[in-house]
């Protein structure tokens, strides 16, 4: 069993990680959205297939 981080440093580290993760998720969402809109414009059939599967 790992001990939970109770120190301020540990907390700051975790907060930093959380912020980075949120940034990454936002970036990923943006990429996915762009990709999906691109698919929808270029190949609508393929776009809907990707949702059905």
C-alpha positions in Angstrom: 0.0 0.0 0.0 1.3 3.4 -0.9 1.0 6.2 1.6 -1.1 9.1 0.3 1.0 12.3 -0.2 0.2 14.6 2.8 2.9 17.2 2.3 2.4 20.6 0.7 5.0 19.7 -1.9 3.1 16.5 -2.8 -0.1 18.4 -3.0 1.4 21.0 -5.3 2.8 18.3 -7.4 -0.6 16.6 -7.7 -2.3 19.9 -8.5 0.3 20.5 -11.2 -0.3 17.1 -12.6 -4.0 17.6 -12.6 -3.7 20.9 -14.4 -1.4 19.3 -17.0 -3.8 16.5 -17.5 -6.7 18.9 -17.9 -4.7 20.8 -20.6 -3.9 17.5 -22.3 -7.6 16.5 -22.3 -8.7 19.8 -23.7 -6.0 19.5 -26.4 -7.2 15.9 -27.2 -10.8 17.1 -27.3 -9.8 19.8 -29.8 -8.0 17.3 -32.0 -10.8 14.8 -31.9 -13.4 17.4 -32.7 -11.3 18.7 -35.7 -10.8 15.1 -36.9 -14.5 14.3 -36.6 -15.6 17.5 -38.4 -13.1 16.8 -41.1 -14.5 13.2 -41.5 -18.0 14.6 -41.5 -17.2 17.0 -44.3 -15.1 14.7 -46.4 -16.6 11.2 -45.8 -20.0 11.3 -44.0 -20.6 7.6 -44.5 -17.3 6.6 -42.8 -18.1 9.1 -40.0 -21.4 7.5 -39.2 -19.9 4.0 -39.4 -17.3 5.0 -36.8 -20.2 5.8 -34.4 -22.2 2.7 -35.1 -19.3 0.4 -34.3 
